[in-house]
Amino acid sequence: MKSLGLRISVIICAVLIAGPAHAQEKPQPAPAGLLSDLRSKDRSERREAANQLGVLRARGALRALVEVLSDREASVREAAAFALGQISDPAATGLLIPLLADPESSVRASTAFALGMIGDRKATEPLSFATGDNDAEVRASAIFALGLMRDGAAVDELIEALDDPSFDVRYDAVWALGQIGEPDAEEPLQGALVTLDLLRIDDSQRQAFRQAVQFSIESLRTEVHARATKPGSNRPRRATGIVSDSRYTPPPSRPLGIHKSVRPAITDPALRAKAGGSVKLRVLVGADGKAVRVYVTRRLGYGLDRRAVETALQYRYDPELEGGLPQTTWTDMEVKF
């Protein structure tokens, strides 16, 4: 199927953050001006203040953002829910869960996204119910959240979602199954490639879906291998896994790099709106070359924020080496659609 007239370019770039590689990412205090703007009579100012507090991950704004969850304007409630997800304080979980029943689908979708970012296990059952929401973006966000939390109990419903009428729901189910790493999902994932032909989708979406299936199947097989080679089942190895060519040469050092990239799929809402631009992320890359944590520092909406986070978590990185030892490193990443 030919493109719907929208030319999509996806560019990923990673820029290393200056400073110690193992420095902790500390949430920022809440600026008084933004807290004041949350009480503005202008809804756009309230929404923008909530978004900025999320970018700062301002824990001091937790109470103020929770109060805004009951704002009369849906766009403000949506921004507050999203911001609470970026702050990622489990104290907000119980206050966010009721918003999964908000009358506005955009609020329900951002709430599901936020609960996934927080990762509190008491949200798994409400999120499970949200996978049956009548809005596709809500279902997709709930599936994303369950995958982010690696909820093994969700595997059956994720497999069922591989036949959802929405492309976005199917894509996120593929991604989530790869995150959970349940070997029983491999056959349904293979089958998802066959049923994909029944959907009328953009060529770029089709290509990205096939890549996502391949990535998830590789992840499943890696999990199986890891379980079969637990400590004690084979000979001991050094913790770093690094063997120098020569003991007398200086240990290597290198900056963070990208070992394997993926192409994210644009979402159906973004295609319909012909939306483009970039999502900016803050990514913590572990010493094993996998993304440990991802935060959104500039939003696009249309489900593209979720898709950008999925992309960063699918990447495989060459971790920074310092004195021959792999480091945990924060990096900025920009995903352009």
C-alpha positions in Angstrom: 0.0 0.0 0.0 1.3 3.4 -0.9 1.9 6.1 1.7 -1.1 8.3 2.6 0.8 11.3 1.2 2.8 11.9 4.3 6.5 11.7 3.9 8.0 10.4 7.2 11.6 10.7 8.0 12.9 9.1 11.2 16.2 10.4 12.5 17.7 9.2 15.7 20.6 11.0 17.3 22.2 10.4 20.6 24.3 13.1 22.4 26.3 12.2 25.5 25.7 14.2 28.6 28.8 15.9 30.1 29.8 14.9 33.7 30.5 11.7 35.5 29.1 8.6 33.8 27.6 7.2 36.9 26.1 10.5 38.2 22.6 10.1 39.5 19.8 11.9 37.6 18.2 14.1 40.3 14.7 15.4 40.0 14.6 19.2 39.8 12.8 21.4 42.4 9.5 23.0 41.3 9.9 26.6 40.2 7.4 28.9 42.0 6.4 30.5 38.6 5.2 27.2 37.2 3.4 26.3 40.4 1.6 29.6 40.1 0.8 29.0 36.4 -1.0 25.8 37.4 -3.6 28.0 39.1 -3.9 30.4 36.1 -7.3 31.2 34.6 -5.8 30.5 31.2 -6.1 26.7 30.4 -3.2 26.8 28.0 -1.0 28.3 30.7 -2.1 25.5 33.1 -1.4 22.9 30.6 2.0 24.3 29.6 3.0 24.6 33.3 2.1 20.9 33.9 4.1 19.9 30.9 7.1 21.8 32.0 7.0 20.4 35.5 7.0 17.0 34.0 10.1 17.8 31.9 11.8 19.0 35.1 10.6 15.9 37.0 9.8 18.3 39.8 8.9 16.1 42.8 8.0 19.3 44.7 5.1 19.7 42.3 3.5 16.4 43.1 0.7 17.8 45.3 -0.1 20.6 42.9 -0.2 18.3 39.9 -2.5 15.9 41.7 -4.9 18.8 42.4 -4.9 19.6 38.7 -6.1 16.0 37.9 -9.6 17.3 38.7 -9.3 20.4 36.4 -12.4 21.1 34.4 -10.4 21.1 31.2 -9.5 17.7 29.7 -6.3 19.0 28.1 -5.0 20.1 31.6 -5.9 16.8 33.2 -4.1 15.0 30.4 -0.9 17.1 30.9 -1.0 16.7 34.6 -1.3 12.9 34.3 1.6 12.8 31.8 3.8 14.9 34.1 3.2 12.7 37.0 4.4 9.8 34.9 7.6 11.7 34.2 8.1 12.4 37.9 7.5 8.7 38.6 6.6 8.9 42.2 4.6 5.8 43.3 2.6 8.0 45.7 0.7 9.2 42.6 -0.4 5.8 41.5 -3.6 5.5 43.6 -4.6 9.0 42.5 -4.0 8.3 38.8 -5.9 5.0 38.6 -9.4 6.6 38.8 -8.5 8.6 35.7 -8.5 5.4 33.6 -12.3 6.0 33.7 -12.1 9.7 32.7 -14.7 10.6 30.1 -12.0 11.9 27.7 -10.0 9.3 25.9 -6.8 11.5 25.8 -6.8 11.6 29.6 -7.3 7.9 29.9 -4.4 7.3 27.4 -1.9 9.6 29.2 -2.9 8.1 32.5 -2.1 4.6 31.3 1.2 5.9 29.9 2.0 7.5 33.3 1.2 4.4 35.3 3.6 2.5 33.1 6.3 5.0 33.7 5.8 4.9 37.4 5.8 1.1 37.4 3.8 0.5 40.6 2.5 -3.1 40.4 -0.8 -2.2 42.0 -1.8 -0.6 38.7 -1.5 -3.8 36.7 -5.1 -4.9 37.2 -6.7 -1.6 36.3 -4.4 -1.4 33.3 -5.5 -4.9 32.3 -9.1 -3.6 32.3 -8.0 -0.6 30.2 -6.7 -3.0 27.4 -10.4 -3.5 26.7 -11.2 0.3 26.4 -13.3 1.3 23.4 -10.6 3.8 22.3 -7.6 2.4 20.4 -5.1 4.9 21.9 -6.1 3.9 25.4 -5.8 0.2 24.7 -2.3 0.9 23.1 -1.2 2.9 26.1 -2.3 0.3 28.6 -0.5 -2.4 26.7 2.6 -0.2 26.6 2.4 0.2 30.4 2.0 -3.5 31.0 5.0 -4.2 28.8 7.1 -1.5 30.5 6.3 -3.2 33.8 7.1 -6.6 32.3 3.9 -8.0 33.6 4.0 -11.7 32.9 0.4 -12.1 33.9 -0.6 -10.0 30.9 0.9 -12.3 28.2 -2.4 -13.9 27.3 -4.2 -10.6 26.8 -1.3 -9.2 24.8 -1.4 -12.2 22.5 -5.1 -11.6 22.0 -4.3 -7.9 21.2 -2.2 -9.1 18.2 -5.5 -9.4 16.4 -6.9 -6.0 17.4 -8.4 -4.0 14.5 -6.0 -1.1 15.4 -2.5 -1.2 14.0 -1.2 0.8 17.0 -2.6 -1.7 19.5 -1.0 -4.6 17.5 2.3 -2.8 17.3 2.4 -2.1 21.0 1.4 -5.7 21.9 4.4 -6.9 19.8 6.7 -4.5 21.6 5.3 -5.4 25.0 5.7 -9.2 24.4 9.3 -8.6 23.6 9.8 -6.7 26.8 8.2 -9.4 28.9 10.2 -12.2 27.2 7.8 -15.1 27.4 8.9 -17.9 25.1 5.2 -19.0 24.5 4.7 -15.8 22.6 6.9 -16.6 19.7 4.4 -18.5 17.6 1.7 -15.8 18.0 4.3 -13.2 17.0 5.1 -15.1 13.9 1.3 -15.4 13.2 1.0 -11.6 13.6 3.1 -11.1 10.4 0.5 -13.2 8.5 -2.5 -11.3 9.7 -0.8 -8.0 9.2 -1.6 -8.2 5.5 -5.3 -7.9 6.4 -4.8 -4.3 7.6 -4.8 -1.3 5.3 -1.7 0.5 6.6 1.1 2.7 5.4 4.2 1.0 4.0 6.4 2.6 6.6 4.1 1.1 9.3 4.3 -2.3 7.7 8.1 -2.2 7.6 8.4 -1.0 11.2 5.9 -3.7 12.4 8.0 -6.5 10.8 11.1 -5.1 12.4 9.4 -5.0 15.8 8.3 -8.6 15.5 11.8 -9.6 14.6 13.2 -7.7 17.6 10.7 -9.2 20.0 11.4 -12.7 18.8 15.1 -12.2 19.3 14.4 -10.9 22.8 12.4 -14.0 23.6 15.2 -16.2 22.4 17.7 -14.2 24.4 15.6 -14.7 27.5 15.4 -18.5 26.9 19.2 -18.6 26.5 19.7 -16.5 29.7 17.5 -18.9 31.7 19.4 -21.9 30.4 22.8 -20.5 31.3 22.3 -19.2 34.9 25.3 -19.1 37.2 26.3 -22.7 38.1 25.2 -24.2 34.8 28.5 -23.3 33.1 32.0 -22.2 34.0 32.4 -18.9 35.9 33.2 -15.8 33.8 34.5 -12.4 34.8 31.8 -9.9 35.7 32.8 -7.4 33.0 33.0 -9.9 30.2 36.0 -8.0 28.9 39.3 -9.8 28.0 42.1 -7.5 26.9 44.2 -8.4 23.9 47.2 -7.5 26.0 47.5 -7.1 29.8 50.2 -4.5 29.3 48.3 -2.1 27.1 46.1 0.6 28.6 42.5 -0.5 29.1 40.2 0.9 26.4 37.9 3.9 26.7 35.1 5.0 24.4 32.0 7.1 24.3 28.5 5.7 24.3 27.4 4.5 20.8 24.5 2.8 19.1 25.0 -0.9 18.3 21.6 -1.7 16.8 18.8 0.7 15.9 15.2 0.2 14.9 12.8 2.3 12.9 9.7 3.4 14.9 6.3 3.1 13.4 4.3 6.3 13.1 0.9 6.0 14.8 -2.5 6.1 13.1 -3.5 9.4 14.8 -0.3 11.0 13.6 -0.9 9.8 10.0 -4.5 11.1 10.0 -3.3 14.5 11.4 -0.3 14.6 9.1 1.7 15.4 12.3 5.5 15.6 12.3 8.3 16.9 14.5 10.5 15.4 17.1 10.2 13.8 20.5 13.1 14.5 22.8 14.1 11.9 25.4 16.4 11.5 28.3 17.7 7.9 28.4 19.7 6.0 31.0 21.8 3.3 29.3 23.1 0.5 31.5 26.5 -1.1 31.4 24.9 -4.0 29.5 24.0 -1.8 26.6 20.3 -1.7 27.2 18.2 1.3 28.1 17.2 1.2 31.7 15.0 4.2 31.9 13.5 6.8 29.5 11.9 10.1 30.2 10.1 12.5 27.7 11.6 16.0 27.6 9.7 17.3 24.7 6.3 16.0 23.6 4.6 15.6 20.3 1.3 13.9 21.1 -0.7 11.7 18.7 0.8 8.6 20.5 4.3 9.5 19.2 5.6 10.1 22.7 4.8 6.5 23.5 6.3 5.3 20.3 9.5 7.2 20.9 10.0 5.6 24.3 9.4 2.2 22.8 12.1 3.0 20.2 14.7 4.0 22.8 14.0 0.8 24.8 14.4 -1.3 21.7 17.8 0.1 20.8 21.0 -1.8 21.7 23.9 0.5 22.7 27.6 0.1 23.0 28.1 1.2 26.6 30.6 3.9 27.4 33.9 2.4 28.5 36.1 4.0 31.1 39.3 2.3 31.9 38.1 -0.8 30.1 34.9 -1.0 32.3 31.4 -0.4 30.9 29.6 2.5 32.5 26.0 3.4 33.1 25.4 6.7 31.2 22.7 9.3 30.7 22.2 10.4 27.1 19.8 12.7 25.2 18.0 11.2 22.2 15.8 12.9 19.6 13.3 10.9 17.6 12.0 12.8 14.5 8.9 11.8 12.7 
